[in-house]
Structure formats: structure tokens, C-alpha cells
């Protein structure tokens, strides 16, 4: 599949767009002040052990302590039947070697594991293991066995540690596998030396920045071009590619056009669309995507699509298009966790099976692990998508200060009635001469127009004058009642 990778670099952030046939499939953003921590390795210090939660808080030098669950302790994963409770493994003040497996998200600290892994171009090195595994995406058994055999022959007899052979290793030569294993061995040796020299908490290994991770993780035979709009980044990427991924050197181009790279390919507009709740389908239908703390819901609607034959056929075609679009939107917005898809109800099992099959087919292109369940009794498709980093919306946006993230505000009429109740309450507690209402223009206008009779009745009821004052900087829900 023909792919292009576009990289936009500014001093503050790096943005990457993965394109297929001119359509944005993935967006990745990394800011210098908020670089992801996943795969970083630290020597941490145990701050608290919580036997009731079978967890521990580990100080790794961040604002918030990181979180280690008993299930993520390597010794317990190695022998589940002999697993020890966390209070038998860790104690307060203990130094421990940990790796971040999930970035801090919202109010939650980073999640840790004591099982270490280091990704190379073709291999993932597991220093605590002894076996050689092969990516499940390499389905040909002959190829799986051949790769395993090549790697075993490439490793020295005294070598320790295990590997997972990545999807990109399909068709790799003995020399390429050996080069990757030597690089990972050096990395592990350097980390061990640093762990003996540095106190806890300290950073021992930092994951590559986004521009270099692109070369390591995203470049394959189907990528035709990598466009970078920064000369310095282009030079760094070319140096890295020359050493580790020679096949990518000829695909790297420095973009020097006058028009911004992301503007040229329409990616800025695509980012704006990816922040909207509504996603229009080509057929005339649309999706409504709601992201909450607990889960993400996606609702499919026919909208203006009336079809050409009958209602069942219209619903089926809309759901098929929605299945493809949802898979792309999950990648584009980097939505993770529990996801509920509410497709339009279909009468026949044949149509439901076809939509589910199409959904799974398009999700198979996702680099992130997904798990899709069939239609539930309520006609919903439930799925999970591994969440390791913040979604696009959480990176670029913050809760609205006016509605506090609710997505809606009280009507001006509701605010008027709330003010009336507050004045009655205040009058019973305090002996004021007069009450002055400070509110937005919309609320004051309503008090002077439709609610003017109610305001006069309020003044008569409490036996005191009530005056109004517009505060132009107040949002619709904001107001103050001043006792004069």
C-alpha cells in the first residue's frame, strides 16, 4: 500500500501525518515540554506499598509518583503459580528498575512494569527472558520458523536474553538481524552500567524522539516518501537511517517549499475535523463521537442518505461506510480504552456479520492492539483499543472554562431563576438595604424584557430594591449578587 509520511517540526513540537492515497490515516504529536514516557527506563524508589490494592507507588522523579501493580512484576509473570503478594516483593525505600508502559493520563500517574523490553528496527530485546518469539502478524509458519532459525544462528553462543521478531523483520537477512541484535545488546550494557552509577530516582534510558521513532517503527516497503520540513531534523534522520535503516535513506526528502507542509496536504484542516464530535460520511450519513473519562461512544446515523432501493439496503451501506470510517477515526484521534459503537439496527444476521467483518478487516491495519466483540443483545459493538498515550483531543484541547467540560450551558432563563432564588435566600439571612445583580448581557436583557414582571414581584416580595449591572466579561452562567 502506497504511503507517505509527512513530518512538520517547530522548536516546540513535532507532528507526523501518515498518508495513504492522499488521505490522512494517523496523526502523532510530540511536544518538547510533554514528551511521552512510554518505554523510558528508570531506577526508582518505592514510596508506598499498598497491600489492599496489591500495588506500589514508585518515585521516578516526576511530579506524581508512578504506579506499579503486582501483575506487572516480572518475577510474578514468570511463575504465576508461585506469585508472591506485593508486600513480600517490595518495601518502602527500596530501589527498583522499572519501565513505563503507560503515560500519565488525566489524574493518573504513569504505569510501570519491572519486565524490561527494548525495541529495535527488527527486534524487541527482552533481557530477562530466554525464548525467541515472532510477531503474530507474520502468519506464514515457514517464514516464522525461518526467521527464528536465522536469529538463533546470528546470536553468539554465550548470548543471554530473549527476543520478539517484529513484523518488519519479514524477509530480513542474517546480517540485518545481527546488526539489530548488536545495537540492542550495546543499549542494554550501557543501561546496566548507568544503573550502578546513578542514585534512585534517575532516568537510565530515554525512548527515541518522534522523528526517529518514525524511521524505526513506521517505515516499510510500502512507504514511498518521507517529507521533513526541518533541515536539522532531516540531517539527524538521515544519519540515523544510514546507521540502522539504509533502505530508508533514499526515501527521505527535505521539504523546502514556500507553503507550509501540512497546509499543502490539507492536514491542518484534517486536525480541526478530528477535534469535532461530528464526522460526515460520503454517503450523507454521519457519526457522533463522544469521548469521556470512562469510555468512548460512537453513534452511526443515516442523516441525509436515503438510498436507492429500500431501507434495509440504505442502513447496510451506511453501516459499511461507518465501519471503515470508525477504524480510521480511532487511529486519527488515538482513541483508546473501552469503545462502544452503536451501528444502525439491521434486520438480517447476514448484514450484521458483513458489517462486523468489514470493521475487523479495516481495524487490522491498526498498529495498536484492538479487541473487537460481536454485536451485543442491544445491537452494540463493544471493543477495546490499547491506550498508552493521551488522545489527540487531550493533547490539543482543555475543558471549556464556561461549561466546565459539560458541552452545554444553562439557559439565560435558568440563570435568572437561580439568581431570584439566591436573592430570597440572602434576604432571609442578611438585612441589606438593596440587592445589585452583576450578570452577563444576555441575563440582564432577559430581566429587562421577559422577566421584568418577575423582577418587580421579587422586589415587592422582599421589600427592597433590586438593580442590574452588565458585566461584559461574564459568561452566561456567571453572576454575582451584591448586598448594598
C-alpha positions as CSV (number, residue, x, y, z in Angstrom):
1,X,0.0,0.0,0.0
2,X,1.4,3.3,-1.1
3,X,2.2,5.5,2.0
4,X,3.7,8.9,2.6
5,X,5.0,10.2,5.9
6,X,5.0,13.9,6.5
7,X,6.9,15.5,9.4
8,X,6.4,19.1,10.5
9,X,8.9,20.3,13.0
10,X,8.9,23.5,15.1
11,X,11.1,24.2,18.2
12,X,8.2,23.4,20.4
13,X,6.7,20.3,18.8
14,X,7.0,17.6,16.1
15,X,3.9,16.5,14.2
16,X,3.7,13.4,12.0
17,X,1.0,12.5,9.5
18,X,0.8,9.1,7.8
19,X,-1.0,9.3,4.4
20,X,-2.5,6.6,2.2
21,X,-3.7,7.5,-1.2
22,X,-3.6,11.2,-0.1
23,X,-5.8,10.6,2.9
24,X,-4.6,11.1,6.5
25,X,-4.7,7.8,8.4
26,X,-2.7,8.6,11.5
27,X,-1.6,11.8,13.4
28,X,1.1,11.8,16.0
29,X,2.1,14.9,18.1
30,X,5.0,15.2,20.5
31,X,5.8,18.4,22.4
32,X,9.1,19.1,23.9
33,X,7.5,20.1,27.2
34,X,5.3,17.0,27.3
35,X,7.3,14.2,25.7
36,X,5.8,10.7,26.2
37,X,7.4,8.5,28.8
38,X,6.4,5.1,27.4
39,X,9.5,2.7,27.1
40,X,11.7,5.0,29.3
41,X,13.6,3.0,32.0
42,X,14.2,4.4,35.5
43,X,15.8,3.3,38.7
44,X,13.0,4.3,41.0
45,X,12.5,4.3,44.8
46,X,9.5,2.7,46.4
47,X,7.4,5.4,48.2
48,X,4.4,3.3,49.4
49,X,3.3,-0.3,49.3
50,X,-0.5,-0.8,49.4
51,X,-1.3,-4.5,50.2
52,X,-5.0,-3.8,49.9
53,X,-4.6,-2.8,46.3
54,X,-1.6,-5.1,45.6
55,X,0.1,-2.0,44.2
56,X,3.0,0.3,45.0
57,X,3.8,3.9,44.3
58,X,7.3,4.4,42.8
59,X,9.1,7.7,42.7
60,X,10.8,8.0,39.3
61,X,11.5,11.8,39.5
62,X,8.1,13.0,38.1
63,X,5.6,15.3,39.8
64,X,3.3,12.4,40.5
65,X,4.5,9.0,41.7
66,X,4.2,6.2,39.2
67,X,2.0,3.1,39.7
68,X,3.2,-0.5,39.8
69,X,0.7,-3.3,40.1
70,X,1.6,-6.8,41.3
71,X,0.6,-8.2,37.9
72,X,3.4,-6.1,36.3
73,X,6.2,-7.5,38.4
74,X,8.3,-9.7,36.2
75,X,9.0,-12.5,38.7
76,X,5.3,-13.0,39.2
77,X,4.6,-13.0,35.5
78,X,7.3,-15.6,35.0
79,X,5.8,-18.0,37.5
80,X,2.1,-17.1,38.1
81,X,1.5,-20.2,40.2
82,X,4.3,-19.1,42.6
83,X,3.3,-15.4,42.5
84,X,4.0,-13.5,45.8
85,X,1.9,-10.7,47.2
86,X,3.4,-7.3,46.6
87,X,4.4,-6.7,50.2
88,X,6.6,-9.8,50.0
89,X,8.4,-8.4,46.9
90,X,8.8,-4.6,47.6
91,X,9.4,-2.5,50.7
92,X,9.5,1.3,51.2
93,X,12.8,2.9,50.3
94,X,13.8,0.0,48.0
95,X,15.5,0.8,44.6
96,X,13.8,-0.9,41.7
97,X,14.5,-1.0,37.9
98,X,11.2,-0.1,36.1
99,X,10.0,0.7,32.7
100,X,7.0,3.0,31.8
101,X,4.3,1.0,29.9
102,X,1.6,3.7,30.0
103,X,1.9,7.5,30.1
104,X,0.3,9.6,32.8
105,X,-3.3,10.2,31.6
106,X,-5.6,12.7,33.3
107,X,-5.1,12.5,37.1
108,X,-3.4,9.1,36.9
109,X,0.3,8.7,37.2
110,X,2.5,6.6,34.8
111,X,2.0,2.8,34.9
112,X,5.2,0.8,35.4
113,X,6.5,-2.7,34.8
114,X,9.6,-4.5,36.0
115,X,9.7,-6.5,32.8
116,X,12.0,-4.6,30.5
117,X,11.9,-4.6,26.7
118,X,13.8,-2.5,24.1
119,X,12.6,-2.0,20.6
120,X,15.0,-2.1,17.7
121,X,14.2,-1.9,14.0
122,X,13.5,-5.6,13.5
123,X,13.7,-7.0,17.0
124,X,12.4,-6.3,20.5
125,X,15.0,-7.4,23.1
126,X,13.8,-9.0,26.4
127,X,16.9,-9.1,28.7
128,X,15.1,-11.1,31.4
129,X,13.7,-13.8,29.0
130,X,15.3,-16.7,27.2
131,X,12.9,-17.5,24.3
132,X,12.5,-16.2,20.8
133,X,9.0,-15.2,19.8
134,X,7.6,-14.0,16.4
135,X,5.0,-11.3,15.8
136,X,1.6,-12.7,15.3
137,X,1.2,-10.6,12.2
138,X,3.7,-12.8,10.4
139,X,1.2,-15.6,9.7
140,X,3.3,-17.8,7.4
141,X,4.6,-20.7,9.5
142,X,7.5,-21.3,7.2
143,X,8.6,-17.7,7.4
144,X,8.2,-17.7,11.2
145,X,10.4,-20.8,11.5
146,X,13.0,-19.4,9.1
147,X,13.2,-16.1,11.0
148,X,13.6,-17.8,14.3
149,X,16.4,-20.0,12.8
150,X,18.2,-17.0,11.3
151,X,18.2,-15.1,14.5
152,X,19.4,-18.1,16.6
153,X,22.3,-18.6,14.1
154,X,23.1,-14.8,14.2
155,X,23.4,-14.7,18.0
156,X,26.7,-15.7,19.8
157,X,26.6,-18.9,21.8
158,X,27.1,-17.1,25.1
159,X,24.3,-14.6,24.4
160,X,21.7,-14.1,27.2
161,X,18.2,-12.7,26.8
162,X,15.2,-13.3,24.6
163,X,13.7,-11.6,21.5
164,X,10.5,-10.9,19.8
165,X,10.9,-10.7,16.0
166,X,8.9,-7.7,14.7
167,X,6.6,-7.7,11.7
168,X,9.2,-5.5,9.8
169,X,11.7,-8.4,10.0
170,X,9.7,-10.4,7.4
171,X,12.2,-11.2,4.7
172,X,15.2,-9.8,6.7
173,X,18.7,-11.1,6.1
174,X,21.0,-12.7,8.7
175,X,23.2,-9.6,8.6
176,X,20.2,-7.2,9.3
177,X,19.1,-9.3,12.2
178,X,22.7,-9.5,13.6
179,X,23.1,-5.7,13.3
180,X,19.9,-5.1,15.2
181,X,20.8,-7.5,18.0
182,X,24.2,-5.9,18.4
183,X,22.7,-2.5,18.7
184,X,20.2,-3.7,21.4
185,X,23.0,-5.5,23.3
186,X,25.0,-2.3,23.5
187,X,22.0,-0.4,24.7
188,X,21.3,-3.0,27.5
189,X,25.0,-3.0,28.6
190,X,25.1,0.8,28.8
191,X,21.9,0.8,30.8
192,X,23.3,-1.7,33.3
193,X,26.4,0.4,33.8
194,X,24.3,3.6,34.4
195,X,22.0,1.8,36.9
196,X,25.1,1.0,39.1
197,X,26.3,4.6,38.9
198,X,23.2,6.7,39.4
199,X,21.1,7.1,42.5
200,X,17.3,6.5,42.7
201,X,15.3,8.1,41.2
202,X,17.2,8.5,37.9
203,X,16.4,8.2,34.2
204,X,18.5,5.4,32.7
205,X,17.1,5.1,29.2
206,X,15.1,7.5,27.1
207,X,13.0,6.4,24.2
208,X,13.8,7.9,20.8
209,X,12.1,11.2,19.9
210,X,9.1,11.0,17.5
211,X,11.1,11.8,14.3
212,X,13.5,8.9,14.9
213,X,10.7,6.5,16.1
214,X,9.0,7.1,12.8
215,X,12.0,5.7,11.0
216,X,12.3,2.7,13.4
217,X,8.6,1.8,13.6
218,X,6.7,3.2,10.6
219,X,8.9,2.8,7.6
220,X,8.4,-0.3,5.5
221,X,8.4,-1.3,1.8
222,X,5.0,0.3,1.2
223,X,6.3,3.8,2.2
224,X,7.3,5.7,-0.9
225,X,8.4,9.0,0.6
226,X,9.2,10.7,3.9
227,X,9.0,14.5,3.7
228,X,10.6,16.6,6.5
229,X,10.3,20.4,6.7
230,X,13.3,20.9,9.1
231,X,16.9,20.8,7.8
232,X,18.3,19.8,11.2
233,X,15.7,17.0,11.7
234,X,16.3,15.8,8.2
235,X,20.1,15.5,8.8
236,X,19.5,13.7,12.1
237,X,17.1,11.3,10.5
238,X,19.4,10.7,7.6
239,X,22.3,9.9,10.0
240,X,20.1,7.5,12.0
241,X,18.8,5.8,8.8
242,X,22.3,5.4,7.4
243,X,23.4,3.5,10.5
244,X,20.3,1.4,11.2
245,X,17.8,1.6,8.2
246,X,19.8,2.0,5.0
247,X,16.7,1.3,2.9
248,X,15.0,4.5,4.2
249,X,17.8,6.9,3.2
250,X,16.6,7.2,-0.4
251,X,13.0,7.9,0.8
252,X,14.0,10.8,3.0
253,X,13.4,14.3,1.4
254,X,13.8,17.7,2.9
255,X,10.8,19.9,2.0
256,X,11.7,23.5,1.2
257,X,8.5,24.8,-0.4
258,X,7.2,28.2,0.5
259,X,3.8,26.9,1.5
260,X,3.7,25.1,5.0
261,X,3.9,21.3,4.5
262,X,0.7,20.5,6.5
263,X,-1.2,23.2,4.6
264,X,-0.1,21.8,1.3
265,X,-1.6,18.4,2.0
266,X,-4.7,19.6,3.9
267,X,-3.6,18.2,7.2
268,X,-4.3,21.3,9.3
269,X,-8.0,21.1,8.1
270,X,-8.0,17.3,9.0
271,X,-6.8,18.1,12.5
272,X,-9.7,20.5,13.0
273,X,-12.1,17.9,11.8
274,X,-10.6,15.3,14.2
275,X,-11.5,17.6,17.1
276,X,-15.2,17.7,16.1
277,X,-17.8,15.4,17.6
278,X,-19.5,15.0,14.2
279,X,-17.9,13.1,11.3
280,X,-19.7,13.3,7.9
281,X,-19.8,10.2,5.7
282,X,-19.6,10.5,1.9
283,X,-23.0,8.8,1.6
284,X,-24.7,11.6,3.6
285,X,-24.7,9.8,6.9
286,X,-22.7,10.8,9.9
287,X,-21.0,9.7,13.1
288,X,-21.2,11.3,16.5
289,X,-18.1,10.6,18.6
290,X,-18.3,11.3,22.4
291,X,-15.1,10.8,24.4
292,X,-15.5,10.6,28.2
293,X,-13.2,9.6,31.0
294,X,-14.6,6.1,31.2
295,X,-15.2,5.2,27.5
296,X,-15.8,6.5,24.0
297,X,-19.2,6.1,22.3
298,X,-19.7,6.3,18.5
299,X,-23.2,6.7,17.1
300,X,-24.0,6.0,13.5
301,X,-26.8,7.9,11.7
302,X,-28.2,7.8,8.2
303,X,-28.5,11.6,8.0
304,X,-29.4,12.7,4.5
305,X,-28.6,9.3,2.9
306,X,-31.9,7.9,1.5
307,X,-30.5,5.1,-0.6
308,X,-31.8,3.9,-4.0
309,X,-33.6,0.6,-3.3
310,X,-35.0,0.1,0.2
311,X,-34.5,1.0,3.9
312,X,-32.5,-2.2,4.8
313,X,-30.1,-1.6,1.9
314,X,-29.7,2.1,3.0
315,X,-28.9,1.0,6.5
316,X,-26.5,-1.7,5.4
317,X,-24.5,0.7,3.1
318,X,-24.3,3.4,5.8
319,X,-23.0,0.9,8.4
320,X,-20.4,-0.5,6.0
321,X,-19.1,3.0,5.3
322,X,-19.2,3.8,9.0
323,X,-17.2,0.7,9.9
324,X,-14.4,1.9,7.6
325,X,-14.6,5.5,8.9
326,X,-14.7,4.5,12.6
327,X,-11.5,2.4,12.2
328,X,-9.7,5.5,10.6
329,X,-11.0,7.9,13.2
330,X,-9.8,5.7,16.1
331,X,-6.2,5.9,14.6
332,X,-6.5,9.5,13.7
333,X,-7.8,10.6,17.1
334,X,-5.7,8.0,19.0
335,X,-8.8,6.9,20.9
336,X,-8.2,4.1,23.4
337,X,-9.8,2.2,26.3
338,X,-13.4,0.9,26.0
339,X,-15.2,1.9,22.8
340,X,-18.9,1.3,22.1
341,X,-20.1,1.5,18.5
342,X,-23.8,2.0,18.0
343,X,-24.4,1.0,14.4
344,X,-27.9,1.5,12.9
345,X,-30.1,-1.5,13.7
346,X,-30.0,-4.2,10.9
347,X,-32.7,-6.8,10.5
348,X,-30.7,-9.6,8.9
349,X,-27.9,-11.5,10.6
350,X,-26.1,-11.6,7.2
351,X,-25.9,-7.8,7.1
352,X,-24.6,-7.7,10.7
353,X,-21.9,-10.3,10.0
354,X,-20.8,-8.4,6.9
355,X,-20.5,-5.1,8.8
356,X,-18.6,-6.8,11.6
357,X,-16.3,-8.5,9.2
358,X,-15.6,-5.2,7.4
359,X,-15.0,-3.5,10.7
360,X,-12.4,-6.1,11.8
361,X,-10.8,-6.0,8.3
362,X,-10.2,-2.2,8.5
363,X,-9.0,-2.4,12.1
364,X,-6.4,-5.0,11.1
365,X,-4.3,-2.1,9.7
366,X,-4.1,-0.5,13.2
367,X,-0.6,-0.6,14.8
368,X,-2.2,-0.6,18.2
369,X,-3.7,-3.7,19.7
370,X,-7.5,-3.9,19.4
371,X,-10.0,-6.5,20.6
372,X,-13.5,-6.5,19.0
373,X,-16.5,-8.3,20.3
374,X,-19.6,-9.1,18.2
375,X,-22.9,-7.4,18.3
376,X,-24.4,-7.5,21.9
377,X,-28.0,-8.2,22.7
378,X,-28.6,-4.4,22.5
379,X,-27.1,-4.3,19.0
380,X,-23.9,-2.6,20.1
381,X,-20.4,-3.5,19.1
382,X,-18.0,-3.4,22.1
383,X,-14.3,-3.2,21.6
384,X,-11.1,-2.1,23.4
385,X,-8.1,-0.4,21.9
386,X,-4.8,-0.2,23.9
387,X,-4.3,3.2,25.4
388,X,-0.7,4.1,26.1
389,X,-0.7,7.9,25.3
390,X,-3.2,10.8,25.5
391,X,-5.7,11.1,22.7
392,X,-5.4,13.9,20.1
393,X,-8.2,15.9,21.8
394,X,-6.5,15.7,25.2
395,X,-3.2,16.9,23.7
396,X,-4.6,19.8,21.8
397,X,-7.6,20.8,24.0
398,X,-8.7,21.5,27.6
399,X,-12.2,21.6,29.2
400,X,-14.2,24.7,28.3
401,X,-14.0,27.2,31.2
402,X,-17.6,28.3,30.6
403,X,-19.3,24.9,30.6
404,X,-16.6,23.1,32.6
405,X,-16.5,20.3,30.1
406,X,-20.2,19.5,30.1
407,X,-20.6,20.6,26.5
408,X,-23.6,22.8,27.3
409,X,-24.5,25.8,29.4
410,X,-27.6,26.8,31.4
411,X,-30.1,28.9,29.5
412,X,-30.3,32.6,30.4
413,X,-33.8,31.9,31.8
414,X,-32.5,29.2,34.1
415,X,-29.8,31.6,35.4
416,X,-32.4,34.3,36.0
417,X,-34.5,31.9,38.2
418,X,-31.3,30.8,40.0
419,X,-30.5,34.5,40.8
420,X,-34.0,35.1,42.2
421,X,-33.7,32.1,44.5
422,X,-30.3,33.3,45.7
423,X,-31.7,36.8,46.5
424,X,-34.6,35.3,48.5
425,X,-32.1,33.1,50.4
426,X,-29.7,36.0,51.1
427,X,-32.6,38.3,52.2
428,X,-33.6,35.8,54.9
429,X,-30.0,35.7,56.3
430,X,-28.9,39.3,56.0
431,X,-30.6,42.7,56.4
432,X,-29.4,44.5,53.2
433,X,-30.8,47.8,52.0
434,X,-30.6,46.9,48.3
435,X,-29.5,44.0,46.1
436,X,-27.5,44.5,42.9
437,X,-27.2,41.8,40.3
438,X,-24.0,41.6,38.3
439,X,-24.5,39.3,35.2
440,X,-23.9,38.8,31.5
441,X,-25.6,40.9,28.9
442,X,-28.0,38.0,27.9
443,X,-29.2,37.6,31.5
444,X,-29.7,41.3,32.2
445,X,-31.5,41.7,28.9
446,X,-33.9,38.9,29.9
447,X,-34.5,40.5,33.3
448,X,-35.4,43.8,31.5
449,X,-37.7,42.1,29.0
450,X,-39.5,38.8,29.5
451,X,-38.6,38.5,33.2
452,X,-39.2,42.2,34.1
453,X,-42.6,41.3,35.8
454,X,-40.8,38.6,37.9
455,X,-38.1,41.0,38.9
456,X,-40.7,43.6,40.1
457,X,-42.5,40.8,42.0
458,X,-39.2,39.8,43.7
459,X,-38.6,43.4,44.8
460,X,-42.1,43.7,46.2
461,X,-41.8,40.3,48.0
462,X,-38.5,41.2,49.8
463,X,-39.5,44.9,50.2
464,X,-36.1,46.1,48.9
465,X,-35.0,47.5,45.5
466,X,-33.1,45.2,43.1
467,X,-30.8,46.8,40.5
468,X,-29.0,45.4,37.4
469,X,-25.5,45.8,36.1
470,X,-24.0,44.3,33.0
471,X,-20.5,42.6,33.3
472,X,-19.3,42.2,29.7
473,X,-16.6,39.7,30.7
474,X,-19.1,37.3,32.5
475,X,-20.1,34.1,30.7
476,X,-23.8,33.3,30.6
477,X,-23.7,31.2,33.8
478,X,-21.6,33.7,35.8
479,X,-23.2,36.2,38.1
480,X,-22.8,37.9,41.5
481,X,-25.4,39.2,44.0
482,X,-24.1,42.3,45.8
483,X,-25.6,43.3,49.2
484,X,-25.7,47.1,49.4
